[in-house]
Amino acid sequence: MSSATLAYARSSGTQRRLMLDPWVIGPVTALLLVGLVMVASASIGVSDKELGAPFFYFQRQLIYVALGLVAATVALAIPTSVWDRYSMALLGVGLFLLVAVLIPGVGHEVNGSRRWLRLGFMNFQASELARVLLLTYVASYSVRRADELRSDFKGFLRPVAVLGVAAVLLLVEPDFGAATVLLTTSLAVLFLAGARIRHLLVPMVLGVAAMALLAVTSSYRMRRLIAFRDPWQDPFDSGFQLTQSLIAIGRGEWFGVGLGSSVQKLFYLPEAHTDFVFAVMAEEFGFVGVATVIALFGLLVGRALVIARNAARAGLEFQSLVAAAIGIWLGLQVFVNIGVNMGLLPTKGLTLPLLSYGGSSMLVTLGWLGVLLRVHHETQSQGRPAVAREARRE
């Protein structure tokens, strides 16, 4: 397996090589560059009109990327055993964040949702970090209580109960999309850890039933579902955002209308530089452009799963589950965001990782990718012989 290496000094004074994975760094770098270009293009009109500074959002995104790279560097420097050792404390922090945003005067409300904490120059979306901390707990629990998880329903129920509490807090904000991604990714991790399928069916059925009940009993969510099924029925109200997204995607055809030439971003498509940046990219770069971006995401997700497999072969169970959680979460969020943009899924407030404008998403995504690089390094430096033996057996 090829990897880029960089020498660094440990506290003991000995020299060891930090092994970085080019199959992670390459796609991430390409996606970040595409994202910066698209944020600049998609936001230039609204930024100029509202703030008198055409590149305001682009400049802010540059700062977020820089901070995200710092977060990735810090995460890369921390041994994964630390995350495992303090997983219960991290769980407490995650639940505290989800509660804090609901406290009047602490949580900041935007467009009817109370999801943000004010942190100086930016609003931080608590659910972004909370999901990572909760998934870390799930991975740690799955290793520490492996026998109970695989054989006893009570052992399986404990992490599911914690996830249920987190999902309720997310729905109160409300953040339906984040709750769905958290539960789906967590159940996938529990399955990989050896949970029985019949045990998994219980929370899956209950979760689907609960979310269906919420959708039916909420007029706001019901309107979204109706608009999702036929946005052209009310294209100037409930279906406006989706119809404008579909128009943008349709205008792109094979090769797009050209960078900066999008019409839909000019006050037609709401949230053009955040949740719907994919539609603007499709309009300007066409099918070829979006296919390239999807391929980059596919490469990154696939590489995360390969790292997870290699870590498992090397006997690094916690690290394997964390890497798998990163890959599953990333792939699921990309699928949901693109699905929403194309009208395949109801509208959700989920960003497109590494591309959409937003400090919270960028900081957490790059930080977690730093953890993925750490898993790769530890697998290569500690478990390379075991991985090689497994490869020879195949």
LOTIZA-301699 format. One line per 8 residues: number of its first residue (from 1); their letters; for each residue y, z, x of C-alpha. Coordinates in nm, 4 decimals. Layout:
NUM	a	Y Z X; ...
***
This chain:
1	mssatlay	0.0000 0.0000 0.0000; 0.3321 -0.1003 0.1594; 0.6262 0.1397 0.1621; 0.9624 0.1715 0.3307; 0.9897 0.4733 0.5583; 1.2754 0.6875 0.6772; 1.2525 0.9674 0.9337; 1.3948 1.3020 0.8358
9	arssgtqr	1.3951 1.6533 0.9835; 1.2294 1.9425 0.8091; 1.3448 2.3018 0.8390; 1.0684 2.3706 1.0915; 1.2272 2.1197 1.3250; 0.9323 1.8807 1.3204; 0.9797 1.5171 1.2332; 0.7989 1.3641 0.9399
17	rlmldpwv	0.8459 1.0341 0.7672; 0.9892 1.0133 0.4188; 0.7974 0.7314 0.2554; 0.9973 0.5431 -0.0061; 0.8425 0.2905 -0.2420; 1.0167 -0.0506 -0.2377; 0.8447 -0.1387 -0.5670; 1.0518 0.1370 -0.7288
25	igpvtall	1.3719 0.0968 -0.5286; 1.3855 -0.2826 -0.5672; 1.3742 -0.3025 -0.9502; 1.6032 0.0006 -0.9858; 1.8634 -0.1561 -0.7553; 1.8483 -0.4870 -0.9412; 1.8774 -0.3186 -1.2823; 2.1710 -0.1058 -1.1679
33	lvglvmva	2.3576 -0.4145 -1.0459; 2.2865 -0.6025 -1.3690; 2.3940 -0.2968 -1.5654; 2.7259 -0.2672 -1.3842; 2.7993 -0.6356 -1.4434; 2.7091 -0.6087 -1.8122; 2.9108 -0.2891 -1.8703; 3.2133 -0.4584 -1.7139
41	sasigvsd	3.1664 -0.7697 -1.9261; 3.0782 -0.5969 -2.2551; 3.3549 -0.3346 -2.2383; 3.6470 -0.5341 -2.1019; 3.7944 -0.6200 -2.4425; 3.7695 -0.2784 -2.6064; 3.8765 -0.1064 -2.2839; 4.1877 -0.3213 -2.2566
49	kelgapff	4.2828 -0.2774 -2.6227; 4.2199 0.0965 -2.6560; 4.3113 0.2188 -2.3075; 4.5179 -0.0587 -2.1504; 4.2761 -0.0686 -1.8566; 4.0263 -0.3577 -1.8723; 3.7850 -0.2009 -1.6234; 3.8076 0.1636 -1.7338
57	yfqrqliy	3.4443 0.1879 -1.8495; 3.3224 -0.0104 -1.5489; 3.4962 0.2285 -1.3098; 3.3527 0.5288 -1.4928; 3.0071 0.3722 -1.4778; 3.0439 0.3313 -1.1022; 3.1116 0.7045 -1.0771; 2.8093 0.7814 -1.2952
65	valglvaa	2.5876 0.5608 -1.0783; 2.7126 0.7359 -0.7644; 2.6455 1.0785 -0.9166; 2.3066 0.9569 -1.0343; 2.2154 0.8476 -0.6819; 2.3147 1.1945 -0.5582; 2.0887 1.3453 -0.8267; 1.8054 1.1144 -0.7165
73	tvalaipt	1.8535 1.2201 -0.3531; 1.8420 1.5898 -0.4476; 1.5305 1.5354 -0.6611; 1.3668 1.3457 -0.3754; 1.4283 1.6403 -0.1407; 1.2666 1.8984 -0.3711; 0.8868 1.9391 -0.3406; 0.7174 1.8768 -0.6741
81	svwdrysm	0.5418 2.2128 -0.6392; 0.8796 2.3714 -0.7156; 0.8943 2.1968 -1.0530; 0.5412 2.3143 -1.1243; 0.6073 2.6736 -1.0173; 0.9207 2.7102 -1.2298; 0.8079 2.5052 -1.5290; 0.8400 2.7991 -1.7700
89	allgvglf	1.1971 2.8646 -1.6566; 1.2738 2.4932 -1.6931; 1.1316 2.5054 -2.0458; 1.3688 2.7912 -2.1257; 1.6644 2.5933 -1.9900; 1.5634 2.2897 -2.1954; 1.5409 2.4869 -2.5213; 1.8672 2.6646 -2.4405
97	llvavlip	2.0446 2.3294 -2.4016; 1.9145 2.2127 -2.7405; 2.0386 2.5335 -2.9036; 2.3725 2.5353 -2.7194; 2.4877 2.2011 -2.8620; 2.4444 2.3407 -3.2145; 2.6778 2.6361 -3.1519; 3.0282 2.5735 -3.2965
105	gvghevng	3.2835 2.5608 -3.0194; 3.0178 2.4864 -2.7573; 2.8592 2.1659 -2.8799; 3.0837 1.8612 -2.9125; 3.0512 1.6387 -3.2192; 3.0821 1.2597 -3.2075; 3.0272 1.0319 -3.5093; 2.8712 1.3129 -3.7110
113	srrwlrlg	2.6185 1.4136 -3.4442; 2.6430 1.7320 -3.2378; 2.4633 1.6305 -2.9188; 2.7113 1.6789 -2.6367; 2.8445 1.9494 -2.4069; 3.1880 1.9027 -2.2504; 3.1611 1.9050 -1.8706; 3.5059 1.8365 -1.7337
121	fmnfqase	3.5527 1.4594 -1.7121; 3.2442 1.3712 -1.9194; 3.0463 1.4650 -2.2280; 2.6894 1.5496 -2.1310; 2.4130 1.4750 -2.3828; 2.1905 1.7807 -2.3672; 1.8818 1.6097 -2.5082; 1.8612 1.3740 -2.2076
129	larvlllt	1.7987 1.6597 -1.9633; 1.6092 1.8750 -2.2132; 1.3463 1.6031 -2.2622; 1.2786 1.5886 -1.8881; 1.2447 1.9667 -1.8619; 1.0114 1.9820 -2.1622; 0.7914 1.7043 -2.0251; 0.7734 1.8888 -1.6921
137	yvasysvr	0.6487 2.1944 -1.8799; 0.3885 1.9857 -2.0648; 0.2593 1.8398 -1.7361; 0.2427 2.1845 -1.5738; 0.0690 2.3424 -1.8737; -0.1846 2.0603 -1.8824; -0.2884 2.1412 -1.5260; -0.2746 2.5211 -1.5459
145	radelrsd	-0.4665 2.5390 -1.8739; -0.6792 2.2281 -1.8322; -1.0032 2.3859 -1.9565; -0.8405 2.5333 -2.2671; -0.6570 2.2092 -2.3411; -0.9748 2.0034 -2.3290; -1.2072 2.2371 -2.5166; -1.0053 2.4636 -2.7452
153	fkgflrpv	-0.7731 2.3543 -3.0255; -0.5623 2.6675 -2.9698; -0.5090 2.5646 -2.6092; -0.3888 2.2262 -2.7299; -0.1740 2.3795 -3.0032; 0.0421 2.5915 -2.7703; 0.2383 2.3071 -2.6070; 0.2460 2.1185 -2.9388
161	avlgvaav	0.4104 2.4208 -3.1036; 0.6768 2.4282 -2.8325; 0.7354 2.0565 -2.8782; 0.7630 2.1096 -3.2537; 1.0434 2.3626 -3.2015; 1.2240 2.1192 -2.9703; 1.1804 1.8342 -3.2205; 1.3296 2.0444 -3.5005
169	lllvepdf	1.6314 2.1276 -3.2827; 1.6756 1.7579 -3.2024; 1.6569 1.6627 -3.5700; 1.9216 1.9220 -3.6570; 2.1695 1.7577 -3.4165; 2.0569 1.4976 -3.5512; 1.8828 1.2893 -3.2839; 1.5876 1.1209 -3.4522
177	gaatvllt	1.5282 0.8779 -3.1668; 1.5148 1.1447 -2.8952; 1.2699 1.3511 -3.1016; 1.0423 1.0496 -3.1470; 1.0442 0.9616 -2.7758; 0.9815 1.3238 -2.6723; 0.6867 1.3743 -2.9062; 0.5283 1.0366 -2.8306
185	tslavlfl	0.5573 1.0768 -2.4532; 0.4316 1.4365 -2.4630; 0.1255 1.3489 -2.6709; 0.0512 1.0632 -2.4303; 0.0659 1.3071 -2.1359; -0.1647 1.5518 -2.3161; -0.4070 1.2665 -2.3833; -0.4082 1.1681 -2.0159
193	agarirhl	-0.4688 1.5342 -1.9275; -0.7880 1.5313 -2.1322; -0.6903 1.6474 -2.4798; -0.9411 1.5410 -2.7438; -0.8480 1.2548 -2.9725; -0.9308 1.4540 -3.2856; -0.6886 1.7228 -3.1705; -0.4183 1.4638 -3.1080
201	lvpmvlgv	-0.4573 1.3211 -3.4572; -0.3353 1.6444 -3.6195; 0.0211 1.6485 -3.4732; 0.0391 1.2695 -3.4965; -0.0317 1.2671 -3.8705; 0.1919 1.5662 -3.9360; 0.4720 1.4176 -3.7258; 0.4611 1.0806 -3.8993
209	aamallav	0.4531 1.2501 -4.2411; 0.7442 1.4804 -4.1545; 0.9609 1.1977 -4.0214; 0.8790 0.9800 -4.3227; 0.9808 1.2685 -4.5489; 1.3068 1.3116 -4.3576; 1.3829 0.9419 -4.3893; 1.3126 0.9346 -4.7633
217	tssyrmrr	1.5094 1.2525 -4.8411; 1.8151 1.1562 -4.6331; 2.0459 0.8987 -4.7886; 2.1916 0.8172 -4.4449; 1.8516 0.7425 -4.2896; 1.7385 0.5604 -4.6039; 2.0377 0.3268 -4.5811; 1.9437 0.2532 -4.2210
225	liafrdpw	1.5890 0.1680 -4.3215; 1.7055 -0.0593 -4.6007; 1.9526 -0.2297 -4.3673; 1.6796 -0.2683 -4.1038; 1.4481 -0.4433 -4.3517; 1.7140 -0.6914 -4.4650; 2.0463 -0.6586 -4.2797; 2.1761 -0.9799 -4.4376
233	qdpfdsgf	2.1708 -0.8159 -4.7796; 2.4868 -0.6239 -4.6837; 2.6118 -0.7913 -4.3645; 2.9611 -0.6396 -4.3790; 2.8603 -0.2748 -4.4274; 2.5182 -0.1169 -4.3676; 2.3793 -0.4279 -4.1976; 2.6904 -0.5136 -3.9980
241	qltqslia	2.5802 -0.3838 -3.6557; 2.2372 -0.5439 -3.6686; 2.3604 -0.8805 -3.7993; 2.6192 -0.8989 -3.5210; 2.3490 -0.8142 -3.2663; 2.1224 -1.0872 -3.4020; 2.4076 -1.3382 -3.3948; 2.4729 -1.2501 -3.0292
249	igrgewfg	2.1061 -1.2901 -2.9352; 2.0822 -1.6187 -3.1258; 2.3911 -1.7638 -2.9567; 2.2350 -1.7063 -2.6141; 1.9544 -1.9572 -2.6684; 1.7739 -2.0398 -2.3398; 2.0396 -1.9947 -2.0715; 2.3255 -1.8153 -2.2463
257	vglgssvq	2.6915 -1.8981 -2.2942; 2.7851 -1.7720 -1.9468; 2.8978 -1.4430 -1.7959; 3.2095 -1.3145 -1.9709; 3.1918 -1.5752 -2.2498; 3.0387 -1.3552 -2.5193; 3.2213 -1.3687 -2.8526; 3.0375 -1.0840 -3.0237
265	klfylpea	3.1641 -0.8253 -2.7745; 3.5206 -0.9016 -2.8859; 3.5333 -0.6330 -3.1589; 3.2513 -0.7807 -3.3672; 2.9550 -0.5883 -3.2235; 3.0071 -0.2085 -3.2287; 2.8859 -0.0117 -2.9233; 2.8599 -0.3356 -2.7263
273	htdfvfav	2.8630 -0.1616 -2.3859; 2.6360 0.1310 -2.4839; 2.3471 0.0974 -2.7299; 2.3828 -0.2806 -2.7760; 2.4445 -0.4000 -2.4230; 2.1139 -0.5892 -2.4445; 2.2548 -0.8126 -2.7212; 2.5591 -0.9021 -2.5102
281	maeefgfv	2.3337 -0.9734 -2.2134; 2.1193 -1.2004 -2.4336; 2.4300 -1.3877 -2.5488; 2.5656 -1.4399 -2.1986; 2.2412 -1.4999 -2.0050; 2.0059 -1.6231 -2.2761; 1.6286 -1.5932 -2.2911; 1.5887 -1.6480 -1.9171
289	gvatvial	1.8231 -1.3592 -1.8381; 1.6669 -1.1069 -2.0745; 1.3145 -1.2117 -1.9727; 1.4068 -1.1370 -1.6115; 1.5422 -0.7937 -1.7027; 1.2351 -0.7134 -1.9140; 1.0158 -0.8194 -1.6198; 1.2070 -0.5794 -1.3923
297	fgllvgra	1.1523 -0.2955 -1.6386; 0.7861 -0.3928 -1.6671; 0.7500 -0.3848 -1.2891; 0.9133 -0.0405 -1.2716; 0.7014 0.1060 -1.5525; 0.3844 -0.0460 -1.4081; 0.4656 0.0932 -1.0639; 0.5188 0.4427 -1.2093
305	lviarnaa	0.1714 0.4254 -1.3637; 0.0219 0.3045 -1.0338; 0.1851 0.5994 -0.8556; 0.0388 0.8287 -1.1221; -0.3084 0.6801 -1.0653; -0.2797 0.7177 -0.6874; -0.1662 1.0793 -0.7215; -0.4643 1.1550 -0.9471
313	raglefqs	-0.7028 1.0025 -0.6924; -0.5464 1.2178 -0.4227; -0.6078 1.5309 -0.6301; -0.2392 1.5843 -0.7162; -0.2881 1.6446 -1.0878; 0.0578 1.7779 -1.1766; 0.2285 1.5031 -0.9791; 0.0107 1.2433 -1.1488
321	lvaaaigi	0.1058 1.3608 -1.4972; 0.4761 1.3766 -1.4074; 0.4700 1.0192 -1.2745; 0.2845 0.9050 -1.5874; 0.5405 1.0828 -1.8074; 0.8233 0.9022 -1.6259; 0.6576 0.5635 -1.6743; 0.5705 0.6214 -2.0399
329	wlglqvfv	0.9146 0.7623 -2.1247; 1.0962 0.4777 -1.9509; 0.8828 0.2086 -2.1117; 0.9089 0.3654 -2.4564; 1.2866 0.4002 -2.4439; 1.3297 0.0419 -2.3243; 1.0984 -0.0775 -2.6040; 1.2921 0.1170 -2.8700
337	nigvnmgl	1.6355 0.0034 -2.7511; 1.5375 -0.3637 -2.7308; 1.3518 -0.3364 -3.0603; 1.6643 -0.2004 -3.2285; 1.8802 -0.4763 -3.0803; 1.6392 -0.7413 -3.2105; 1.5927 -0.5881 -3.5549; 1.2314 -0.4905 -3.4933
345	lptkgltl	1.3059 -0.1179 -3.5338; 1.5604 0.0845 -3.7347; 1.8842 0.1678 -3.5541; 1.8523 0.4620 -3.3119; 2.1058 0.6094 -3.0743; 1.9008 0.5446 -2.7604; 2.0513 0.3807 -2.4547; 1.8908 0.1112 -2.2409
353	pllsyggs	1.8087 0.3016 -1.9183; 2.0040 0.1979 -1.6081; 2.1996 -0.0666 -1.8046; 2.3873 0.1024 -2.0894; 2.7169 0.2804 -2.0304; 2.6827 0.6582 -2.0236; 2.6882 0.9401 -1.7711; 2.4122 1.1561 -1.9189
361	smlvtlgw	2.1562 0.8779 -1.9316; 2.2418 0.7520 -1.5830; 2.2317 1.0958 -1.4187; 1.9014 1.1974 -1.5772; 1.7300 0.8597 -1.5350; 1.8147 0.8282 -1.1657; 1.7338 1.1940 -1.1075; 1.3904 1.1519 -1.2621
369	lgvllrvh	1.3285 0.8342 -1.0644; 1.4015 1.0471 -0.7568; 1.1147 1.2719 -0.8690; 0.8939 0.9613 -0.8984; 0.9778 0.8660 -0.5393; 0.8922 1.2225 -0.4341; 0.5519 1.1945 -0.6018; 0.4906 0.8691 -0.4117
377	hetqsqgr	0.5909 1.0331 -0.0836; 0.3653 1.3345 -0.1371; 0.0748 1.1128 -0.2400; 0.1119 0.9004 0.0722; 0.1684 1.1875 0.3152; -0.0849 1.4354 0.1715; -0.3371 1.2278 -0.0162; -0.3627 0.8910 0.1599
385	pavarear	-0.7221 0.9445 0.2830; -0.8428 1.0285 -0.0684; -0.6664 0.7259 -0.2137; -0.8173 0.5021 0.0529; -1.1687 0.6325 -0.0207; -1.1250 0.5664 -0.3933; -0.9963 0.2151 -0.3231; -1.3000 0.1384 -0.1053
393	re	-1.5358 0.2531 -0.3807; -1.3808 -0.0027 -0.6165
***
